[in-house]
Amino acid sequence: MYGTKEERLAIGKRIYDGELTANEVAIEYQVSLRSAESWVQQYKESIGIETPKRKTYKRKVTNNVLSNERAAYEEMTRDELIDALILARANELRAKKGYEVKGDGANKEFIPLNNKNTK
C-alpha cells in the first residue's frame, strides 16, 4: 500500500479535481489502476459524497456444485476415472460436431444439437 492515508486522500483529491488521471497516478506512483480509483472513492467518502460500492458476485453455489462433483470423482476407482474421462472427451467431441448420443448398443440414438444438417 502506498503512503499514509492523508497522502492517498491528497492524491485522490487531485484525481477528483482533474489535475491527474487515474492512469497517470498508477504509472507515477507504481500502483494498480484499481488502487488509484480506490483513492478517489476514499476521498469522495471523506468529503461526504456517497459512492456506489463494487458489486461482488458469490460463487457459493458454483463451489458447492464443484465440490460435490469432486467428491463423486474421489470415490471412483482408477479404472472408473479413466472410463469417465474417455466418455467426457467423446461427448465433448460429439458436441463440437453438433450432436449427442442417447442410449447404447442397439438402442443408440444420435440427436442433433441444432436444426441444421450435420453432414
Secondary structure, DSSP 8 states (H G I E B T S, - for coil): --S-HHHHHHHHHHHHHTSS-HHHHHHHHT--HHHHHHHHHHHHHHTT-----------HHHHHHHHHHHHHHHTS-HHHHHHHHHHHHHHHHHHHHTEEEES-GGG-EEEESSSS---
